[in-house]
Amino acid sequence: MSPADFRVESNHPITGRLWPLSGGHQYFFHNRDLAVAMAAKSATKPSGQEIRVVHVPTGEVVFRKPANTRLDWTDEA
């Protein structure tokens, strides 16, 4: 495998305290598990946008952290 087998990507800047440089739109990893863990622990600016992990050689999305679709809860029954 090459050093860039997995790409963490988003259409919005990716942020998180685990990233050495926050604010990029894509980051590359050799290890799938690490790429998925980093994506799962990350957020975007504006917050709540989708983050994906893509297997670079095939283009397959192997993990997707969906955009938040916040529903407002009410007390109405």
C-alpha positions in Angstrom: 0.0 0.0 0.0 1.1 3.5 -0.7 1.3 6.2 2.1 -1.9 7.8 0.9 -4.3 4.8 0.8 -7.0 6.6 2.7 -8.2 10.2 2.5 -10.3 12.0 5.2 -12.2 14.7 3.3 -15.0 17.2 3.6 -16.5 20.0 1.5 -15.9 22.2 4.5 -12.7 22.8 6.6 -12.1 19.9 9.0 -11.2 20.9 12.6 -10.3 19.1 15.8 -7.7 19.1 18.4 -6.1 15.9 17.2 -5.1 17.4 13.8 -1.6 18.8 13.6 -3.0 21.5 11.2 -6.7 22.2 11.4 -8.7 23.7 8.6 -7.8 21.6 5.6 -10.4 19.9 3.4 -8.5 16.6 3.1 -5.9 14.6 5.0 -4.1 11.4 3.9 -3.4 8.2 5.9 -1.8 4.9 5.4 -4.0 3.2 8.0 -7.7 2.8 7.5 -8.5 2.5 11.3 -6.6 5.7 12.0 -8.3 7.6 9.2 -11.8 6.5 10.5 -10.9 7.3 14.1 -9.7 10.8 13.1 -12.8 11.4 11.0 -15.1 10.3 13.8 -13.4 12.6 16.3 -13.5 15.6 14.0 -15.9 18.4 13.2 -16.2 20.9 10.4 -16.6 24.7 10.1 -19.4 25.5 9.9 -20.1 22.7 12.3 -22.3 19.7 11.4 -21.2 19.1 7.8 -20.3 15.6 6.4 -16.9 14.1 6.7 -15.9 11.0 4.6 -13.0 8.5 4.5 -12.2 7.4 1.0 -10.1 4.5 -0.1 -7.9 6.4 -2.6 -7.1 3.6 -5.1 -10.7 2.6 -5.6 -12.6 5.8 -4.7 -14.9 3.8 -2.4 -16.2 5.7 0.6 -15.4 3.4 3.6 -16.7 5.7 6.4 -19.2 8.6 6.4 -19.9 10.9 9.3 -23.1 12.4 8.1 -24.1 16.0 8.4 -26.1 16.8 11.5 -29.7 17.1 10.8 -30.8 18.6 14.1 -34.4 18.2 15.0 -35.9 20.6 17.5 -37.7 18.7 20.2 -40.9 20.1 21.6 -43.1 19.1 24.5 -46.1 18.9 22.2 -47.7 15.5 22.0 
